[in-house]
Amino acid sequence: MSDRTTSDLEHALKATPECVPVERFAEPLSAREQQHVDGCARCQSELALWREFEESSPAADEGAAVQWIVAELGRRRGGEAVAAARSPFAWLTPGIRRWAAAVGAIAVITSGAYLLSDREPAVRDLSNPAASYRTNRLDVRAPVGDLTSAPSTLEWVTPPDAVSYDIEVFEVDRTPLWRTTSSISRVELPPSVVRQLLPGKAVLWEVRALNGASQVIAESGTQRFRVALTGSTPKD
């Protein structure tokens, strides 16, 4: 809840010298008092709480407890005729009633502030499916690691829902060597690229799978391979 809203709420519920005491609600109000109540949020809240307190009927299990309290008070006061009160709550003094009304008003204010400030988080808009699509790992077949000869193809595992692929080949410093697209899970390297796969030279490549909406659904990450030097034993 903003500071301005809090300030407005506190101002509306702040007591003024013209506010009508709670105990006056049990008697007819003067024209001046009624006019003030009609325009005062605090007095209207207290009046509503007072009416609810005065007019409500105790629950079935509440009556026995109230009657016990009345009897106990009567015993302690030497048998005063509190049991003859017109309602189970009539024994309360105006001061206690005013306190109860004040507690109720505070509860109303606190509940209102909580409801205004503790709103549930807004549901995130999923109207843009491209922004919410989860990217999976795309597994590659070859080439990876040290090789005995220059490869002529790049191959990977076909992920579900893939309809096309973006493929890129780089130098180790990310300088582009070649880029293409494919509709199947393999692609032939052109002779111009194969000629650059010299012994001892490391090369990087990546492939991304796209669905029918051209959304990237799986990525291989950066893969590395190298043609072994003549006479060297390739690593596993």
Residue frames as a rotation matrix with the C-alpha (Angstrom) as fourth column:
MET 1
0.584 0.812 0.000 0.00
0.812 -0.584 0.000 0.00
0.000 0.000 -1.000 0.00
SER 2
-0.080 -0.648 0.757 1.42
0.579 -0.649 -0.494 3.41
0.811 0.399 0.427 -0.96
ASP 3
-0.795 -0.285 -0.535 2.29
0.605 -0.443 -0.662 6.10
-0.048 -0.850 0.525 1.60
ARG 4
-0.850 0.509 0.132 -0.43
-0.449 -0.833 0.324 8.31
0.275 0.217 0.937 0.17
THR 5
-0.046 0.863 -0.503 -3.09
-0.117 0.495 0.861 5.62
0.992 0.098 0.078 0.56
THR 6
-0.238 -0.121 -0.964 -1.97
0.856 0.442 -0.267 4.96
0.458 -0.889 -0.002 4.14
SER 7
-0.971 -0.174 -0.165 -2.07
0.231 -0.867 -0.441 8.67
-0.067 -0.466 0.882 4.94
ASP 8
-0.559 0.828 0.054 -5.57
-0.557 -0.423 0.715 9.04
0.614 0.370 0.697 3.46
LEU 9
0.061 0.585 -0.809 -6.82
0.299 0.762 0.574 6.03
0.952 -0.277 -0.128 5.45
GLU 10
-0.501 -0.320 -0.804 -5.35
0.851 -0.011 -0.525 7.33
0.159 -0.947 0.278 8.71
HIS 11
-0.987 0.139 0.078 -6.80
-0.145 -0.987 -0.075 10.77
0.066 -0.085 0.994 8.11
ALA 12
-0.314 0.937 -0.154 -10.28
-0.400 0.017 0.916 9.38
0.861 0.349 0.369 7.38
LEU 13
0.329 0.441 -0.835 -10.31
0.450 0.704 0.549 7.32
0.830 -0.557 0.033 10.59
LYS 14
-0.753 -0.647 -0.120 -8.72
0.443 -0.364 -0.819 9.90
0.486 -0.670 0.561 12.88
ALA 15
0.092 0.808 -0.582 -10.94
0.996 -0.070 0.060 11.04
0.007 -0.585 -0.811 15.77
THR 16
-0.556 -0.151 0.817 -11.99
0.253 -0.967 -0.006 14.70
0.792 0.203 0.576 15.85
PRO 17
-0.981 0.194 0.031 -13.57
-0.102 -0.369 -0.924 16.78
-0.168 -0.909 0.381 18.65
GLU 18
-0.320 0.920 -0.226 -16.89
-0.947 -0.315 0.060 16.50
-0.016 0.234 0.972 16.80
CYS 19
-0.598 0.078 -0.798 -16.86
-0.230 0.937 0.264 12.67
0.768 0.341 -0.543 16.78
VAL 20
0.347 0.847 0.403 -19.79
-0.759 0.001 0.651 11.15
0.551 -0.531 0.644 18.66
PRO 21
-0.558 -0.532 0.637 -18.87
-0.814 0.501 -0.295 8.98
-0.162 -0.683 -0.712 21.70
VAL 22
-0.814 0.197 -0.547 -19.82
-0.097 0.882 0.462 5.34
0.573 0.429 -0.698 21.34
GLU 23
-0.793 0.517 -0.323 -22.12
0.544 0.359 -0.759 5.45
-0.276 -0.777 -0.565 24.38
ARG 24
-0.560 0.601 -0.571 -24.25
-0.486 -0.796 -0.362 8.13
-0.671 0.075 0.737 22.65
PHE 25
-0.785 0.249 -0.567 -25.31
-0.478 0.338 0.811 5.59
0.393 0.908 -0.146 20.01
ALA 26
-0.769 0.531 -0.357 -27.65
0.630 0.726 -0.278 4.03
0.111 -0.438 -0.892 22.58
GLU 27
-0.151 0.701 -0.697 -29.68
0.453 -0.578 -0.679 7.29
-0.879 -0.419 -0.230 22.62
PRO 28
0.690 0.432 0.581 -31.29
0.715 -0.283 -0.639 9.39
-0.112 0.856 -0.504 19.91
LEU 29
-0.434 -0.901 0.004 -28.70
0.870 -0.418 0.262 11.62
-0.234 0.118 0.965 18.25
SER 30
0.141 0.411 -0.901 -29.19
0.125 -0.910 -0.396 15.34
-0.982 -0.056 -0.180 17.85
ALA 31
0.956 0.254 0.148 -29.48
0.183 -0.118 -0.976 16.79
-0.230 0.960 -0.159 14.35
ARG 32
0.569 -0.810 -0.140 -25.92
-0.821 -0.552 -0.143 18.12
0.038 0.196 -0.980 14.61
GLU 33
-0.161 -0.626 0.763 -24.57
-0.605 0.674 0.425 14.76
-0.780 -0.393 -0.487 15.77
GLN 34
0.434 0.412 0.801 -26.42
0.320 0.761 -0.565 12.87
-0.842 0.502 0.199 13.05
GLN 35
0.977 -0.094 -0.194 -25.10
-0.215 -0.500 -0.839 15.25
-0.018 0.861 -0.509 10.41
HIS 36
0.155 -0.984 0.091 -21.55
-0.968 -0.132 0.214 14.64
-0.198 -0.121 -0.973 11.62
VAL 37
-0.092 -0.156 0.983 -21.99
-0.225 0.965 0.132 10.86
-0.970 -0.209 -0.124 11.69
ASP 38
0.799 0.502 0.331 -23.32
0.204 0.292 -0.934 10.90
-0.566 0.814 0.131 8.11
GLY 39
0.877 -0.475 -0.066 -20.09
-0.287 -0.411 -0.865 12.50
0.384 0.778 -0.497 6.90
CYS 40
0.131 -0.852 0.507 -17.53
-0.988 -0.068 0.141 10.86
-0.085 -0.519 -0.850 9.24
ALA 41
0.167 -0.140 -0.976 -15.97
-0.457 0.866 -0.202 7.52
0.874 0.479 0.081 8.25
ARG 42
-0.842 -0.536 -0.066 -14.74
-0.172 0.383 -0.907 6.88
0.512 -0.752 -0.415 11.79
CYS 43
-0.582 0.686 0.436 -18.15
-0.700 -0.151 -0.698 7.48
-0.413 -0.711 0.569 13.39
GLN 44
0.343 0.718 -0.606 -19.85
-0.914 0.403 -0.040 5.34
0.215 0.568 0.794 10.76
SER 45
-0.237 -0.513 -0.825 -17.40
-0.251 0.852 -0.458 2.50
0.938 0.098 -0.331 11.49
GLU 46
-0.975 -0.147 0.167 -17.96
-0.188 0.143 -0.972 2.77
0.119 -0.979 -0.167 15.24
LEU 47
-0.224 0.967 0.119 -21.73
-0.919 -0.169 -0.356 2.98
-0.325 -0.189 0.927 14.77
ALA 48
0.302 0.310 -0.901 -21.71
-0.706 0.708 0.007 -0.17
0.640 0.635 0.433 12.61
LEU 49
-0.580 -0.592 -0.560 -19.59
-0.028 0.701 -0.712 -2.01
0.814 -0.397 -0.423 15.17
TRP 50
-0.863 0.308 0.401 -21.79
-0.476 -0.229 -0.849 -0.82
-0.170 -0.923 0.345 18.03
ARG 51
0.120 0.968 -0.220 -24.96
-0.992 0.108 -0.066 -1.98
-0.040 0.226 0.973 16.26
GLU 52
0.116 -0.124 -0.985 -23.44
-0.393 0.905 -0.160 -5.35
0.912 0.406 0.057 15.51
PHE 53
-0.849 -0.508 -0.143 -22.33
-0.040 0.332 -0.943 -5.69
0.526 -0.795 -0.302 19.12
GLU 54
-0.702 0.627 0.338 -25.71
-0.632 -0.330 -0.701 -4.64
-0.328 -0.706 0.628 20.51
GLU 55
0.210 0.921 -0.327 -27.95
-0.965 0.141 -0.221 -6.53
-0.158 0.362 0.919 18.10
SER 56
-0.319 -0.369 -0.873 -26.03
-0.603 0.790 -0.113 -9.76
0.731 0.490 -0.474 17.66
SER 57
0.758 0.579 0.299 -27.30
-0.625 0.516 0.586 -12.91
0.185 -0.631 0.753 19.32
PRO 58
-0.155 -0.869 0.470 -24.84
-0.906 0.315 0.284 -15.17
-0.395 -0.381 -0.836 21.16
ALA 59
-0.273 -0.022 -0.962 -24.11
-0.623 0.766 0.159 -18.55
0.733 0.643 -0.222 19.67
ALA 60
0.694 0.642 -0.327 -25.44
-0.216 0.618 0.756 -21.66
0.687 -0.454 0.568 21.36
ASP 61
0.349 -0.633 -0.691 -22.10
0.805 0.580 -0.124 -22.54
0.480 -0.513 0.712 22.93
GLU 62
-0.577 -0.552 0.602 -21.46
0.239 -0.819 -0.522 -18.91
0.781 -0.157 0.605 23.75
GLY 63
0.250 0.804 0.540 -24.55
-0.369 -0.436 0.820 -18.54
0.895 -0.404 0.188 25.92
ALA 64
0.774 0.039 -0.632 -23.39
0.472 0.631 0.616 -20.98
0.423 -0.775 0.470 28.61
ALA 65
-0.258 -0.950 -0.178 -20.06
0.899 -0.168 -0.405 -19.20
0.355 -0.264 0.897 28.97
VAL 66
-0.520 0.118 0.846 -21.73
-0.067 -0.993 0.098 -15.80
0.851 -0.006 0.524 29.21
GLN 67
0.582 0.808 0.089 -24.22
-0.207 0.042 0.977 -17.05
0.786 -0.588 0.192 31.78
TRP 68
0.455 -0.496 -0.740 -21.36
0.832 0.532 0.155 -18.44
0.317 -0.686 0.655 33.87
ILE 69
-0.631 -0.712 0.309 -19.58
0.582 -0.698 -0.418 -15.07
0.513 -0.084 0.854 33.76
VAL 70
-0.139 0.678 0.722 -22.79
-0.329 -0.719 0.612 -13.29
0.934 -0.153 0.323 34.76
ALA 71
0.786 0.466 -0.406 -23.34
0.158 0.484 0.861 -15.71
0.598 -0.740 0.307 37.66
GLU 72
0.070 -0.857 -0.510 -19.74
0.950 0.213 -0.228 -15.40
0.305 -0.469 0.829 38.80
LEU 73
-0.676 -0.269 0.686 -19.93
0.177 -0.963 -0.202 -11.61
0.715 -0.015 0.699 38.75
GLY 74
0.289 0.882 0.372 -23.16
-0.343 -0.267 0.901 -11.80
0.894 -0.388 0.225 40.69
ARG 75
0.682 -0.073 -0.728 -21.57
0.592 0.639 0.491 -14.03
0.430 -0.766 0.479 43.29
ARG 76
-0.345 -0.922 -0.176 -18.55
0.889 -0.261 -0.375 -11.77
0.300 -0.286 0.910 43.68
ARG 77
-0.708 0.129 0.695 -20.72
-0.098 -0.992 0.084 -8.66
0.700 -0.008 0.714 43.97
GLY 78
-0.937 0.309 0.162 -22.81
-0.145 0.079 -0.986 -10.16
-0.317 -0.948 -0.030 46.69
GLY 79
-0.484 0.792 0.373 -25.70
0.738 0.598 -0.313 -11.35
-0.471 0.124 -0.874 44.59
GLU 80
-0.530 0.292 -0.796 -26.34
-0.406 -0.912 -0.064 -8.25
-0.745 0.289 0.602 42.49
ALA 81
0.335 0.809 0.482 -29.12
0.133 0.466 -0.875 -8.75
-0.933 0.357 0.049 39.99
VAL 82
-0.421 -0.536 -0.732 -26.84
-0.663 -0.369 0.651 -8.82
-0.619 0.760 -0.200 36.95
ALA 83
-0.841 0.105 0.531 -28.58
0.328 0.880 0.345 -11.95
-0.430 0.464 -0.774 35.71
ALA 84
0.174 0.984 -0.023 -31.64
0.634 -0.130 -0.762 -9.82
-0.753 0.118 -0.647 34.98
ALA 85
-0.522 -0.424 -0.740 -29.83
-0.251 -0.753 0.609 -7.86
-0.815 0.504 0.287 32.30
ARG 86
0.434 0.834 -0.341 -31.73
-0.560 -0.047 -0.827 -7.49
-0.705 0.550 0.447 29.08
SER 87
0.823 -0.221 -0.524 -29.06
-0.362 0.507 -0.782 -9.30
0.438 0.833 0.337 27.01
PRO 88
0.766 -0.565 -0.308 -26.04
0.642 0.697 0.320 -11.51
0.034 -0.442 0.896 27.78
PHE 89
-0.221 -0.910 0.350 -23.80
0.865 -0.349 -0.361 -8.50
0.450 0.223 0.865 26.96
ALA 90
0.514 0.527 0.676 -25.74
0.240 -0.846 0.476 -5.82
0.823 -0.083 -0.562 28.79
TRP 91
0.836 -0.200 -0.512 -23.59
0.520 -0.014 0.854 -6.14
-0.178 -0.980 0.092 31.93
LEU 92
-0.167 -0.942 0.291 -20.69
0.979 -0.194 -0.066 -4.52
0.119 0.274 0.954 30.10
THR 93
0.164 0.165 -0.973 -20.12
0.488 -0.870 -0.065 -0.90
-0.857 -0.464 -0.223 31.07
PRO 94
0.977 0.207 -0.051 -20.12
0.072 -0.542 -0.837 1.87
-0.201 0.814 -0.545 28.44
GLY 95
0.365 -0.914 -0.178 -16.36
-0.819 -0.406 0.406 2.20
-0.443 -0.002 -0.896 28.94
ILE 96
-0.342 -0.463 0.818 -15.81
-0.083 0.882 0.464 -1.48
-0.936 0.091 -0.341 28.15
ARG 97
0.532 0.603 0.595 -18.13
0.575 0.258 -0.776 -1.21
-0.621 0.755 -0.210 25.16
ARG 98
0.884 -0.254 -0.392 -16.14
-0.418 -0.805 -0.422 1.73
-0.208 0.537 -0.817 23.84
TRP 99
-0.115 -0.969 0.217 -12.94
-0.722 0.232 0.652 -0.27
-0.683 -0.082 -0.726 24.28
ALA 100
-0.117 0.145 0.983 -14.47
0.370 0.925 -0.092 -3.20
-0.922 0.352 -0.162 22.39
ALA 101
0.870 0.475 0.129 -15.56
0.313 -0.332 -0.890 -0.89
-0.380 0.815 -0.438 19.59
ALA 102
0.552 -0.744 -0.376 -12.07
-0.761 -0.634 0.137 0.62
-0.340 0.211 -0.916 19.41
VAL 103
-0.346 -0.666 0.661 -10.51
-0.312 0.746 0.589 -2.85
-0.885 -0.002 -0.466 19.19
GLY 104
0.269 0.542 0.796 -12.95
0.607 0.546 -0.577 -3.72
-0.748 0.639 -0.182 16.42
ALA 105
0.949 0.070 -0.309 -12.13
-0.151 -0.757 -0.636 -0.53
-0.278 0.650 -0.707 14.55
ILE 106
0.074 -0.994 -0.084 -8.40
-0.820 -0.109 0.561 -1.29
-0.567 0.028 -0.823 14.78
ALA 107
-0.289 -0.130 0.948 -9.06
0.174 0.967 0.186 -4.80
-0.941 0.219 -0.257 13.45
VAL 108
0.706 0.615 0.351 -11.01
0.482 -0.053 -0.875 -3.37
-0.520 0.786 -0.334 10.52
ILE 109
0.756 -0.483 -0.442 -8.22
-0.600 -0.782 -0.171 -0.90
-0.263 0.394 -0.881 9.71
THR 110
-0.216 -0.906 0.365 -5.54
-0.632 0.415 0.655 -3.58
-0.744 -0.090 -0.662 9.99
SER 111
-0.022 0.287 0.958 -7.49
0.457 0.855 -0.245 -6.01
-0.889 0.432 -0.150 7.82
GLY 112
0.916 0.401 -0.020 -8.11
0.188 -0.473 -0.861 -3.34
-0.355 0.785 -0.509 5.18
ALA 113
0.437 -0.833 -0.338 -4.44
-0.830 -0.519 0.206 -2.37
-0.347 0.191 -0.918 5.09
TYR 114
-0.333 -0.572 0.749 -3.43
-0.269 0.819 0.506 -6.03
-0.904 -0.033 -0.427 4.81
LEU 115
0.329 0.555 0.764 -5.83
0.582 0.518 -0.627 -6.70
-0.744 0.650 -0.152 1.94
LEU 116
0.963 0.032 -0.269 -4.61
-0.159 -0.738 -0.656 -3.61
-0.219 0.674 -0.705 0.10
SER 117
0.275 -0.954 -0.120 -0.92
-0.927 -0.296 0.229 -4.38
-0.254 0.048 -0.966 0.58
ASP 118
-0.499 -0.494 0.712 -0.81
-0.410 0.859 0.308 -8.19
-0.764 -0.138 -0.631 0.46
ARG 119
0.536 0.674 -0.508 -2.17
-0.763 0.130 -0.633 -8.72
-0.361 0.727 0.584 -3.00
GLU 120
0.523 -0.338 0.782 -1.32
0.338 0.925 0.174 -11.92
-0.783 0.173 0.598 -4.77
PRO 121
-0.500 -0.774 -0.388 1.44
-0.119 -0.383 0.916 -11.54
-0.858 0.504 0.099 -7.35
ALA 122
0.309 0.612 -0.728 0.20
-0.797 -0.251 -0.549 -10.81
-0.519 0.750 0.410 -10.83
VAL 123
0.541 -0.058 0.839 0.10
0.312 0.940 -0.136 -13.78
-0.781 0.335 0.527 -13.17
ARG 124
-0.428 -0.795 -0.429 2.95
-0.194 -0.383 0.903 -13.51
-0.883 0.470 0.010 -15.66
ASP 125
0.521 0.620 -0.587 1.79
-0.665 -0.136 -0.734 -12.97
-0.535 0.773 0.341 -19.21
LEU 126
-0.293 -0.589 0.753 2.55
0.051 0.777 0.628 -16.06
-0.955 0.222 -0.197 -21.26
SER 127
0.744 0.651 -0.154 1.21
-0.076 -0.147 -0.986 -14.63
-0.664 0.745 -0.060 -24.50
ASN 128
0.426 -0.692 -0.584 4.75
-0.890 -0.203 -0.409 -14.74
0.164 0.693 -0.702 -25.93
PRO 129
0.989 0.035 0.142 5.52
-0.071 0.964 0.255 -18.46
-0.128 -0.262 0.956 -26.13
ALA 130
0.513 -0.858 -0.010 9.05
0.223 0.145 -0.964 -17.81
0.829 0.493 0.265 -27.43
ALA 131
-0.071 -0.550 0.832 9.98
-0.680 -0.584 -0.443 -16.16
0.730 -0.598 -0.332 -24.13
SER 132
0.249 0.282 0.926 8.66
-0.939 0.304 0.160 -19.04
-0.236 -0.910 0.341 -22.02
TYR 133
0.869 0.066 -0.490 9.85
-0.278 0.885 -0.374 -22.06
0.409 0.462 0.787 -24.03
ARG 134
0.609 -0.659 0.442 12.40
-0.425 0.199 0.883 -24.12
-0.670 -0.725 -0.159 -22.14
THR 135
0.419 -0.577 -0.702 15.62
-0.809 0.114 -0.577 -24.93
0.413 0.809 -0.419 -24.03
ASN 136
0.917 -0.075 0.392 16.90
-0.136 0.865 0.484 -28.51
-0.375 -0.497 0.782 -23.69
ARG 137
-0.076 -0.997 0.023 20.29
-0.560 0.062 0.826 -30.07
-0.825 0.050 -0.562 -24.21
LEU 138
0.847 0.259 -0.465 21.00
-0.532 0.391 -0.751 -31.36
-0.013 0.883 0.469 -27.71
ASP 139
0.384 -0.708 0.593 23.33
-0.092 0.609 0.788 -34.37
-0.919 -0.357 0.169 -27.78
VAL 140
0.391 -0.350 -0.851 25.93
-0.916 -0.232 -0.326 -34.60
-0.084 0.908 -0.411 -30.58
ARG 141
0.963 -0.091 0.254 27.37
0.116 0.990 -0.084 -37.72
-0.244 0.111 0.963 -32.21
ALA 142
0.021 -0.980 0.197 30.48
0.817 0.130 0.561 -36.50
-0.576 0.149 0.804 -34.04
PRO 143
0.143 -0.893 -0.426 33.00
0.434 0.443 -0.784 -35.02
0.889 -0.073 0.451 -34.43
VAL 144
0.886 0.059 0.459 34.22
-0.375 -0.492 0.786 -34.55
0.272 -0.869 -0.414 -30.84
GLY 145
0.684 -0.677 0.271 37.73
-0.056 0.322 0.945 -34.78
-0.727 -0.662 0.182 -29.35
ASP 146
-0.246 -0.881 -0.404 40.90
-0.690 -0.133 0.711 -35.82
-0.681 0.453 -0.575 -31.19
LEU 147
0.812 0.572 0.115 40.43
-0.264 0.536 -0.802 -37.43
-0.521 0.620 0.587 -34.59
THR 148
0.008 -0.814 0.581 42.70
0.455 0.520 0.722 -39.42
-0.890 0.259 0.375 -36.90
SER 149
-0.702 -0.193 0.685 41.48
0.711 -0.244 0.660 -37.52
0.040 0.950 0.309 -39.97
ALA 150
-0.922 0.361 -0.142 39.50
-0.353 -0.932 -0.082 -34.48
-0.162 -0.026 0.986 -40.91
PRO 151
-0.419 0.841 0.342 35.75
0.424 0.514 -0.745 -35.08
-0.803 -0.167 -0.572 -40.58
SER 152
-0.952 0.142 0.273 33.41
0.219 -0.311 0.925 -34.56
0.216 0.940 0.265 -43.51
THR 153
-0.044 0.991 0.122 30.12
0.249 -0.108 0.962 -34.39
0.967 0.073 -0.242 -41.62
LEU 154
-0.863 0.003 0.505 28.61
-0.477 -0.334 -0.813 -33.07
0.167 -0.943 0.289 -38.40
GLU 155
-0.279 0.773 -0.570 25.99
0.130 0.618 0.775 -35.31
0.952 0.142 -0.273 -36.72
TRP 156
-0.844 0.083 0.529 23.72
-0.526 -0.312 -0.791 -35.03
0.099 -0.946 0.307 -33.68
VAL 157
-0.797 0.604 -0.028 20.73
0.579 0.749 -0.323 -36.69
-0.175 -0.274 -0.946 -32.02
THR 158
-0.572 0.671 0.471 17.28
0.108 -0.508 0.855 -35.64
0.813 0.540 0.218 -33.23
PRO 159
-0.960 0.271 -0.063 15.29
0.024 -0.143 -0.989 -34.03
-0.277 -0.952 0.130 -30.35
PRO 160
-0.256 0.944 0.210 11.47
0.919 0.304 -0.250 -34.19
-0.300 0.129 -0.945 -30.20
ASP 161
0.618 0.721 -0.315 9.57
0.552 -0.683 -0.479 -31.48
-0.560 0.122 -0.819 -32.12
ALA 162
-0.226 -0.761 -0.608 12.65
-0.097 -0.603 0.792 -30.33
-0.969 0.237 0.063 -34.06
VAL 163
0.753 0.508 0.419 12.03
0.383 0.180 -0.906 -29.40
-0.536 0.842 -0.059 -37.70
SER 164
0.737 -0.576 0.354 15.23
0.174 -0.344 -0.923 -27.53
0.653 0.742 -0.153 -38.57
TYR 165
0.561 -0.655 -0.506 18.74
0.746 0.136 0.652 -26.80
-0.359 -0.743 0.565 -37.28
ASP 166
0.893 -0.435 0.116 21.19
-0.353 -0.837 -0.418 -23.90
0.279 0.332 -0.901 -37.24
ILE 167
0.690 -0.719 -0.079 24.83
0.705 0.643 0.299 -24.99
-0.165 -0.262 0.951 -37.45
GLU 168
0.864 -0.492 0.106 27.98
-0.450 -0.850 -0.274 -22.90
0.225 0.189 -0.956 -36.93
VAL 169
0.603 -0.777 -0.181 31.68
0.784 0.619 -0.043 -23.76
0.145 -0.116 0.982 -37.15
PHE 170
0.952 -0.258 0.163 34.36
-0.287 -0.938 0.193 -21.51
0.104 -0.230 -0.968 -35.53
GLU 171
-0.045 -0.992 -0.117 38.04
0.018 0.117 -0.993 -21.09
0.999 -0.046 0.013 -34.95
VAL 172
-0.122 -0.054 -0.991 39.07
0.919 0.371 -0.133 -21.41
0.374 -0.927 0.004 -31.30
ASP 173
-0.901 -0.206 -0.382 38.97
0.346 -0.872 -0.347 -17.59
-0.261 -0.444 0.857 -31.05
ARG 174
-0.072 0.995 -0.063 35.32
0.455 -0.023 -0.890 -17.68
-0.888 -0.092 -0.451 -32.23
THR 175
-0.548 -0.114 -0.828 36.17
-0.633 -0.591 0.501 -16.48
-0.547 0.799 0.252 -35.73
PRO 176
0.473 0.834 0.283 33.38
-0.419 0.496 -0.760 -17.89
-0.775 0.241 0.584 -37.98
LEU 177
-0.728 -0.668 0.154 34.45
-0.222 0.443 0.869 -20.56
-0.649 0.598 -0.471 -40.48
TRP 178
-0.852 0.494 -0.172 31.07
-0.013 0.308 0.951 -21.65
0.523 0.813 -0.256 -41.79
ARG 179
-0.667 0.726 0.167 27.36
-0.322 -0.078 -0.943 -21.45
-0.672 -0.683 0.287 -41.07
THR 180
-0.804 0.455 -0.383 24.38
-0.283 0.273 0.919 -23.30
0.523 0.848 -0.091 -42.52
THR 181
-0.173 0.806 0.566 20.95
-0.902 0.101 -0.420 -24.76
-0.395 -0.583 0.710 -41.82
SER 182
-0.903 -0.093 -0.420 19.60
-0.270 0.883 0.384 -28.28
0.335 0.460 -0.822 -42.16
SER 183
0.091 0.986 0.137 16.29
-0.923 0.032 0.383 -30.12
0.374 -0.161 0.913 -41.96
ILE 184
0.737 0.049 -0.674 17.91
0.090 0.981 0.170 -33.38
0.670 -0.186 0.719 -40.85
SER 185
0.942 -0.303 0.145 20.24
-0.193 -0.136 0.972 -34.26
-0.275 -0.943 -0.187 -37.95
ARG 186
0.129 -0.956 0.265 23.45
0.645 0.284 0.710 -34.18
-0.753 0.080 0.653 -40.01
VAL 187
0.914 0.099 -0.394 25.18
-0.198 -0.739 -0.644 -31.90
-0.355 0.666 -0.656 -42.43
GLU 188
0.539 -0.749 0.385 28.03
0.841 0.460 -0.283 -32.31
0.035 0.476 0.879 -44.92
LEU 189
0.316 -0.542 -0.779 31.02
0.161 -0.778 0.607 -30.00
-0.935 -0.317 -0.159 -44.48
PRO 190
0.990 0.020 -0.141 31.97
-0.131 -0.258 -0.957 -28.22
-0.055 0.966 -0.252 -47.71
PRO 191
0.551 -0.833 0.044 35.44
0.776 0.493 -0.394 -28.97
0.307 0.251 0.918 -49.14
SER 192
0.158 -0.503 0.850 36.54
0.004 -0.860 -0.510 -25.38
0.987 0.083 -0.134 -48.40
VAL 193
0.589 0.102 0.802 35.99
-0.771 -0.225 0.595 -26.01
0.241 -0.969 -0.054 -44.68
VAL 194
0.972 -0.222 0.080 37.49
0.190 0.939 0.288 -29.52
-0.139 -0.264 0.954 -44.68
ARG 195
0.415 -0.866 0.279 40.71
0.531 -0.018 -0.847 -28.12
0.738 0.500 0.453 -46.20
GLN 196
0.122 -0.338 0.933 41.05
-0.533 -0.815 -0.226 -25.84
0.837 -0.470 -0.280 -43.16
LEU 197
0.899 0.225 0.376 40.91
-0.438 0.462 0.771 -28.74
0.000 -0.858 0.514 -40.68
LEU 198
0.249 -0.917 -0.312 44.67
-0.500 0.155 -0.852 -29.09
0.830 0.368 -0.420 -40.49
PRO 199
0.305 -0.214 -0.928 46.46
0.621 0.783 0.023 -31.52
0.722 -0.583 0.372 -38.13
GLY 200
-0.567 -0.535 -0.626 46.85
0.812 -0.237 -0.533 -30.05
0.137 -0.811 0.569 -34.66
LYS 201
-0.873 0.291 0.391 44.25
-0.229 -0.953 0.199 -27.33
0.431 0.084 0.899 -35.27
ALA 202
-0.715 0.669 -0.206 41.32
0.546 0.349 -0.762 -27.20
-0.438 -0.657 -0.614 -32.87
VAL 203
-0.796 0.558 0.232 37.91
-0.113 -0.514 0.850 -26.30
0.594 0.651 0.473 -34.24
LEU 204
-0.805 0.593 0.025 34.62
-0.027 0.007 -1.000 -25.48
-0.593 -0.805 0.010 -32.47
TRP 205
-0.778 0.628 -0.011 31.06
-0.054 -0.050 0.997 -26.07
0.626 0.777 0.073 -33.61
GLU 206
-0.778 0.621 0.095 27.51
-0.186 -0.082 -0.979 -25.61
-0.600 -0.780 0.179 -32.33
VAL 207
-0.776 0.631 0.010 24.04
0.202 0.233 0.951 -26.71
0.598 0.740 -0.308 -33.39
ARG 208
-0.785 0.615 0.075 20.62
-0.378 -0.379 -0.845 -25.43
-0.491 -0.692 0.530 -32.32
ALA 209
-0.758 0.608 0.235 17.31
0.645 0.647 0.407 -27.22
0.096 0.460 -0.883 -32.91
LEU 210
-0.838 0.531 -0.121 14.23
-0.513 -0.844 -0.156 -25.20
-0.185 -0.068 0.980 -33.84
ASN 211
-0.453 0.772 0.447 10.56
0.457 0.631 -0.627 -26.15
-0.765 -0.080 -0.639 -33.84
GLY 212
-0.162 0.474 0.866 7.88
0.985 0.021 0.173 -25.23
0.064 0.880 -0.470 -36.38
ALA 213
0.871 0.489 -0.052 7.54
0.491 -0.862 0.126 -21.74
0.017 -0.135 -0.991 -34.88
SER 214
0.336 -0.853 0.400 11.28
0.231 -0.337 -0.913 -21.08
0.913 0.399 0.084 -35.33
GLN 215
0.735 -0.095 0.672 11.82
-0.656 -0.352 0.668 -21.29
0.173 -0.931 -0.321 -31.57
VAL 216
-0.303 -0.895 -0.327 15.10
-0.586 0.445 -0.677 -22.71
0.751 -0.013 -0.660 -30.26
ILE 217
0.731 0.664 0.158 14.13
-0.560 0.451 0.695 -25.84
0.390 -0.596 0.701 -28.31
ALA 218
0.848 -0.525 0.071 17.55
0.370 0.683 0.629 -27.50
-0.378 -0.508 0.774 -27.84
GLU 219
0.719 -0.689 -0.093 21.21
-0.643 -0.608 -0.465 -26.48
0.264 0.394 -0.880 -28.01
SER 220
0.693 -0.525 -0.494 24.40
0.405 0.850 -0.336 -28.51
0.596 0.033 0.802 -28.18
GLY 221
0.799 -0.547 -0.249 26.62
-0.063 -0.489 0.870 -25.92
-0.598 -0.680 -0.425 -26.58
THR 222
0.455 -0.704 -0.545 30.15
-0.890 -0.337 -0.307 -25.47
0.032 0.625 -0.780 -27.90
GLN 223
0.906 -0.198 0.373 31.73
0.170 0.980 0.107 -28.72
-0.387 -0.034 0.921 -29.17
ARG 224
0.352 -0.875 -0.332 35.47
-0.853 -0.446 0.270 -29.13
-0.385 0.188 -0.904 -29.89
PHE 225
0.868 -0.225 0.442 37.44
0.319 0.936 -0.149 -31.44
-0.381 0.270 0.884 -32.13
ARG 226
0.355 -0.833 -0.424 41.00
-0.789 -0.510 0.341 -31.58
-0.501 0.214 -0.839 -33.48
VAL 227
0.914 -0.180 -0.363 42.75
-0.130 0.718 -0.684 -33.58
0.384 0.673 0.632 -36.17
ALA 228
0.766 -0.640 0.064 45.73
0.140 0.263 0.954 -35.28
-0.627 -0.722 0.291 -34.56
LEU 229
0.285 -0.780 -0.557 49.25
-0.883 -0.440 0.164 -34.52
-0.373 0.445 -0.814 -35.75
THR 230
0.617 -0.110 -0.779 50.81
-0.496 0.713 -0.495 -37.08
0.610 0.692 0.386 -38.09
GLY 231
-0.251 -0.741 -0.622 52.28
0.041 0.634 -0.772 -39.93
0.967 -0.219 -0.129 -36.08
SER 232
-0.777 0.022 0.629 50.54
-0.609 -0.282 -0.742 -38.91
0.161 -0.959 0.233 -32.81
THR 233
-0.775 0.530 -0.345 48.08
0.553 0.832 0.037 -41.10
0.307 -0.162 -0.938 -30.97
PRO 234
-0.312 0.723 0.616 44.61
-0.257 -0.688 0.678 -39.56
0.915 0.053 0.401 -30.76
LYS 235
-0.918 0.064 0.392 43.09
-0.391 0.030 -0.920 -39.20
-0.071 -0.997 -0.002 -27.31
ASP 236
-0.676 0.732 -0.083 39.95
0.717 0.680 0.152 -41.14
0.168 0.043 -0.985 -26.36
